[in-house]
């Protein structure tokens, strides 16, 4: 049941971040996405009534139990380090643009935030 819900959430939005409200790595990823002007859905596992079940289902599905667990266009890109590496390598903005999470030619999309 939780696995089905996790997969449904992932396909419901171009960008999904499974997160916890108190996690500094989650905050860093969400701040980056906000600075880039990306539309994303954050699922705060510590607030969701079935958050623990969702986290276990994500671990079973992706092999990653930790948060953040970031998905773009239904594909897992990883956690904080992987997301930051993609951004620093110039690969995140094009992926977000292709997913429709950032408008093409957006001024924010061309800016490189200092995180």
C-alpha positions as CSV (number, residue, x, y, z in Angstrom):
1,X,0.0,0.0,0.0
2,X,2.7,2.5,1.0
3,X,4.8,1.5,-2.0
4,X,1.9,2.2,-4.3
5,X,1.3,5.6,-2.7
6,X,5.0,6.5,-3.0
7,X,5.0,5.7,-6.7
8,X,1.7,7.6,-7.2
9,X,3.2,10.7,-5.5
10,X,6.3,10.5,-7.6
11,X,4.3,10.5,-10.8
12,X,1.9,13.3,-9.5
13,X,4.4,16.1,-10.0
14,X,7.5,16.8,-12.2
15,X,9.7,17.1,-9.2
16,X,9.1,15.4,-5.8
17,X,11.3,15.7,-2.7
18,X,10.7,13.2,0.1
19,X,11.9,15.2,3.1
20,X,11.7,15.8,6.8
21,X,11.1,19.3,8.2
22,X,14.1,19.2,10.6
23,X,16.6,17.8,8.1
24,X,19.3,20.3,7.1
25,X,20.1,18.3,3.9
26,X,16.5,18.4,2.9
27,X,16.4,22.2,3.6
28,X,19.4,22.7,1.4
29,X,17.8,20.8,-1.6
30,X,14.5,22.7,-1.2
31,X,16.3,26.0,-1.0
32,X,18.2,25.2,-4.2
33,X,15.0,24.3,-6.0
34,X,13.3,27.5,-4.8
35,X,16.3,29.6,-5.8
36,X,16.2,28.1,-9.3
37,X,12.5,28.9,-9.5
38,X,11.5,25.2,-9.8
39,X,8.0,24.0,-9.0
40,X,8.3,20.9,-6.8
41,X,6.2,18.9,-4.4
42,X,7.7,18.3,-0.9
43,X,6.4,15.3,1.1
44,X,7.4,15.8,4.7
45,X,7.7,12.3,6.0
46,X,7.8,13.4,9.7
47,X,4.4,15.2,9.3
48,X,2.6,12.6,7.1
49,X,0.6,10.2,9.2
50,X,2.0,7.3,7.2
51,X,5.5,8.9,6.8
52,X,7.3,6.0,8.4
53,X,5.6,3.5,6.1
54,X,6.4,5.7,3.1
55,X,10.0,5.9,4.1
56,X,10.2,2.1,4.4
57,X,8.6,1.7,1.0
58,X,11.0,4.2,-0.5
59,X,13.9,2.2,1.0
60,X,12.5,-1.0,-0.5
61,X,11.9,0.6,-3.9
62,X,15.1,2.8,-4.3
63,X,17.6,1.3,-1.8
64,X,17.8,4.7,-0.1
65,X,16.2,5.1,3.3
66,X,17.7,8.6,4.0
67,X,16.1,11.9,3.1
68,X,16.0,13.9,0.9
69,X,15.1,11.5,-1.8
70,X,14.6,13.5,-5.0
71,X,12.7,12.5,-8.1
72,X,12.5,14.3,-11.4
73,X,10.1,13.1,-14.1
74,X,9.5,10.0,-12.1
75,X,13.2,9.1,-12.0
76,X,15.2,9.1,-8.8
77,X,18.2,11.4,-8.9
78,X,19.3,10.7,-5.3
79,X,19.8,12.7,-2.1
80,X,21.4,16.0,-1.3
81,X,24.9,15.2,-2.5
82,X,23.7,13.9,-5.9
83,X,21.3,16.8,-6.4
84,X,24.1,19.3,-5.6
85,X,26.6,17.5,-7.9
86,X,24.0,17.6,-10.7
87,X,23.6,21.3,-10.2
88,X,27.3,22.1,-9.9
89,X,27.8,20.0,-13.1
90,X,25.3,22.0,-15.0
91,X,22.9,19.1,-15.4
92,X,20.1,20.0,-12.9
93,X,18.6,23.1,-14.6
94,X,18.3,21.4,-18.0
95,X,16.6,18.4,-16.4
96,X,14.2,20.6,-14.4
97,X,13.4,22.6,-17.5
98,X,12.8,19.4,-19.5
99,X,10.5,18.2,-16.8
100,X,8.5,21.5,-17.0
101,X,9.5,22.5,-13.4
102,X,11.3,25.6,-14.7
103,X,10.1,27.8,-17.5
104,X,12.6,27.9,-20.4
105,X,14.6,31.1,-20.4
106,X,13.7,31.9,-16.8
107,X,16.1,34.4,-15.3
108,X,16.3,32.3,-12.2
109,X,17.1,29.2,-14.2
110,X,20.3,30.7,-15.5
111,X,21.5,32.0,-12.1
112,X,23.9,29.8,-10.1
113,X,23.1,30.1,-6.4
114,X,25.9,30.0,-3.9
115,X,25.0,27.2,-1.6
